[in-house]
Amino acid sequence: MNRVSLCTAALILGQLTPIAASASASAPELRSVEPVKGQGVLHYYESDDAQSAGKVPTAAVIAIHGHPRDALRTFQATATAVKGTDTLVVAPLFQVDERHSDRCVSAGEPLAEPGDLLWTCSSWIAGEPANNAPGVSAFNALDAVVAQVHEQFPSVKTITVAGFSAGAQMVQHAIAFAAPAPTGVTLRYVVADPGTWLYFDTWRASATTGCADFNQWKYGLDGLPAWLKKTPEQARERYATADIRYLEGELDSSNAKGTFYPILDKSCAAMAQGPYRLQRGQAYQTYEREQLKPNKPRPLAIVPGCAHEVTCVFPSAEGRAALLGQ
C-alpha cells in the first residue's frame, strides 16, 4: 500500500498549489488501492482531521472529482464542508494515459506512473474498464476504495460517496451497480450538478421524437454493457433502494458565465433530459416521484448563489447537510 505525502507529489511537479498549501489540520496524503491483485492501482487523497483533533472518525466522505480531474480541489471543498466533525475525507484520482493527459488536467495533480490504472478523459465517468486492465472498471475501483476505507477505519460506520459535475455522473451511475455495503456500514450517496442522468425507463422531461439513442447507456439502460454484470431490473431495484441526496446550484441553469455551458453535454439524448443542469436535476426528481418511486424520498437541495463550482456547492449549508446526512 503506497503512502506519499501531498507536498512530495506537488514538489515532483515543481509547484505547490494554494489548495495543497491551505489543507486543513491534517494535510492530505496520497494513498493507493489495488482493486484486483496485479492489475494496477488507483490513488486517492486522504485526510483524517478527526484523529488530529483527538477524535475517532465515525463517518467518511469519498468525493469524486469532475472532468478536469481536480481531485485536490474537490478534496478541499469537501474538507471545508465537513470541518469540525468526526468525518474522514477521501478523494480518488482517476488517472489517464499520456495521450489524454493534456485534455483533462488540473495543476498540482501527480502524473500517471507505471502500475496506475488508466482511463480516458471520459471513460471513467461512465464507469468503463481501465484501458490497461479490462477486468477492472472504474466502478470496481470505487467499490475498492469503499472497502479499503472500511478496512482501515473500522470505527467508520457511515460512508458517503459524493460526486460533483462529471464526478456526479459517475456516482449516479455507479449507485445502480455498486457492491453491497461492507458489514456494519451505512452507504449513502450525494449527486451534485451532473451534466446528464441515468434513467431506468423511457420517461423523459422533453420530447424525444427523432432521437433514436435517447435511452442508450449511459442515458438509459438500452445496450447495457456486459461488464456491468447486472440486468436492467437489478440496476433499477438497487437504485430505488439506495440512500441518495441531490444538490443543484441555483445559477447552474443557463449558458451564463460560471455554468461551464460549453462543456455541457448537448447531444440529443442529453437535451431530452432538459436544457441546463438545474432543469435536468429538477426533471429527474419529477421522474423519481412519478415513475421510479424510491423506498424513501430523495431531497433535492438547490444551493443559492452557486453556479457550477464545487467550492461553492459543497461547503454551502445545503451541501454540508447533504454530505453529513443532516
Secondary structure, 3 states (H helix, E strand, C coil): CCEEEHHHHHHHCCCCCHHHHCCCCCCCEEEEECCCCCCCEEEEEEECHHHHCCCCCCEEEEEECCCCCCHHHHHHHHHHHCCCCCEEEEEEECCECCCCCCCCCCCCCCCCCCCECCECCCCCCCCCEECCEEEEEHHHHHHHHHHHHHHHCCCCCEEEEEEECHHHHHHHHHHCCCCCCCCCCEEEEEEECCCCCCCCCCCCCCCCCCCCCCCECCCCCECCCHHHCCCHHHHHHHHHCCEEEEEEECCCCCCCCCCCHHHCCCCHHHHCCCCCHHHHHHHHHHHHHHHHCCCCCCCEEEECCCCCCHHHHCCCHHHHHHHHCC
